[in-house]
Amino acid sequence: SDACVFSQINIRGLKRLTHTAWEKEDEQIVAEIMERRFFPDHVAYKTWEGFHFAGHEIRITEATDCYGAVVWPSALVLCYFLETHSKQCNLVDKNVIEIGAGTGLVSIVASLLGAFVTATDLPELLGNLEYNILQNTKQKCKHQPCVKELSWGIDLEKNFPRSSCHFDYIMAADVVYYHPFLDELLLTFDHLCKNDTVILWAMKFRLENENRFVDRFQTLFDLEMISNFPIMWRLWD
């Protein structure tokens, strides 16, 4: 399928978070999302890409030599959801962790919406991630976000002990694609979740490998699809 899918997941059969129906056609919503993206008028020594979310102009620097440090469409979908559903998913003073944060766009928007955010990724991505978060959140947020290394499936109890770590929300954008660490990703989701944790996950269905992961995911978690954007990826250039 060519669809970019946004899903909300609740833990182990708990009551699902209610949501209102999307009132606009897919094309209109996608157009709104893409309008949040802009480019600088003049190219400076350090290139960046701009976005408008949570009442702020957000400037994101990408690392072109690293696959994980670019902004993917699912991140925009997730940011748009967080902003337009702020009453349903009130992030003020909530404890949020983003896995596979990449450039940090989702973590930045969650921080601007009032959450205490821990943005995580592989060690080689932390420099660019920390730079983006600091540049876009300093003196703008109720809680200054933090950046922390998280390699899926590795030292989870050591770095995120279940006895002391409690996250209201886990956020993930396009973490499921063709890579050899899907078992570790599922283990990480399971470790970070408590009974009242909600996962907000945006993804694109690409290959059978991803579909199988979703099937396995549903053996541990309740999964509810919130919205489907079949033309989102075709608009991305």
N, C-alpha and C positions, 0 to 999 in steps of 0.2 A: 504494500500500500504506500501511496505517496503522502499520506496524511501526517500532519504534525499534531500529536495528541497531548492534551493536558489532562492529567489524572490527579485525583485526590485520594489518598489512601488512609484508612483508619486502622488501628491496630487490633488484631485478633478478635474480630467480631463485635467490637464495641459499637454503640450507636453512632451512625454516620452523621457527620456535620451536614446540616441542611444547607441548601443553596437555592437561590432564585434562578429562574430560567433566563438564559441569555435572550435579550429582546431584539437584538439586531441580527441581520444576516451575516454569515461568515465573511463575505467580502468586505462589508462595512467595518467589521471589527478588525480584520487584518489590515485594512487601510489605516485605521486609527493607530494600530500598533506600529506600523511602518512610519507613520508621521512623527513618532517619537525619536526617530533616528535622523541624525544630521551630520554633515561633514564640515570641517573648518573652511572658511573662505580662502585662507592662505595657508599653504603648507609650511610649517615651521621646522626647526631642526629635529623636533620630536613629534612624529605624527600621532594623531589621536582620532577617535571616532566619538561623536557626541550623541547623547540621548536625553530626552526630557521625561523624567518620572518624579513623582512625589513632590512636585513643585520646584524641582531643582534641575539645573543643567549639569549633566554628568559627563565627564570626559574620560574616556577609557583608552588607555595605551595597550596595544596588543603586541605580543611577541611573535613576529612572523615566522620565526624558525622553530616554533613549538606548537604542535597540534592542539595542545590543551589550553593555550593562552590566547584564544580568539573568541569573539562573541558569536554564539550560535543562535539561530532563530528561537529555539525553545527557551532561551534565557529571556528574550523579549516577551514571549507569551507568558512566562511565569511572572515577570515584573508587571506586566499589564494586569494580570489577575490580582496580584497583591494590591495594586493601587485601586482598581475598580471594585474590589470586594473587601475593602478595608473594614467595613462594619461586620461582615460575616467572619472574616479572619482578622480580628483585631490584634495587631502585633505589638501594641504598646506594652512595654515592660515584659514581653514574652522572651523566653530563652530559645534562641534559634541557632541551629547549626546548618551550614551549607556544605555538602560534600561535593568534591569536584568543582570547586568554586571558579577555577579558571581565571578570568580577568576580574572577577569580583562584582559584576554588575548586579546580580541578584542580591548578594550580601549588602551592597551599598543601598539598594532600594529598601530592603527590609530594615536597615539601620535608620534610614531617613523616615521610615514609618513608625519608629519608636521602639524597635526590638533591640535586645542585647544579642549581638550576633557573633558567632565564631565561624570564620571562613576558613575552610580547610582544602588542602590539595597536596600534591607531591612536592618534595623539597625543592626541586628545580624550578617550580612555578611560584614559590612563595615571594621572591623578590618583586616581581611584577605585580603580583596580587596585592602585596602590602602597599606598594606605591600607589596603585589605583584607589585602594580603600582610604588611605591616608589623605590623598589629594581631594577626595570627594566627600569626606565625612567630618574632617576636623572642624570642630566648633559649629557643626551643623546638626548634630544628633544628640538625643537625650542620653544615649549610651554609646561610648566609643567602641566600635567593633574591634575584635582581636583576630589575629591570623595565626593558624596553628597547622603544623604538619599532620597529615593523615594519609597514610598509605593503606589502602583497603585491606582489611584482614590481618594487619600486622600490629602487634603490641596494643591491641584495642583496650584491654583491661588496664594495662599500664598507663596509657595516655588518656583514656576516658573511662575511669573506673565506674562501674554501674552503681556503686553505693553512693557516689557523690555527684555524678553527672545526670542531670535531668533536663531534657529538651522538650519544650512544648511543641516545636515544629522542627522537622528535618526537611530541608529543601534540596532539590536536585534538578538540574537541567541538562538533558542530553548526556547522562552518565551511562546509558545503556546503548552501546553500539558494538561493532565487531571488534572485541578485544578479548584477551585470554584471562581476564580477571573477574568474570561475572560471578563465580562462586564466592570470591572474596568480597565483592560488592554486596551480595545477599547477606553474607555473614556480618558485614558492617552495618547494614540496615537493622538487622536483628539485634545486634549488640547495643546500638544507640537508642533503641526504642524502649519506652516504658508503656504501660497499659493505656495511658491517656495521651500518648504522643500522636501527632498527626504528621504524615508525610505529604508534602506537596511536590509533585514530581511531573516534570514536563519532558516529553520524549517524542521521537519520531520512530515509527515502525519502518524498518528498512529490510531486514533479512530474517530468515527463519530462526536464527540464533537469538535475536531479540524477542521474537514471539515466544520461544521456549522459556526465556527468562521470565516473561510476564506470567506464564503458566506456573512456574515454580514460585514466583512471588506470591501468587494467590493461595498457595498452600500455607503460608504464614500470616498473610494479611488480608483484610477486606480491601477490595479495590473498587473504586467508583470513578467512572469517566465523567469529567465535568464538561469538557468541550473538545471539539474536533475541528481542525483547521486544514482542510485538504489542499488549500492553495497557498499556504504560508511559505512553504519551501520554494515554490516556483516564483514567488515574488522576491526572493532573496538573491541579490546579485553581488 
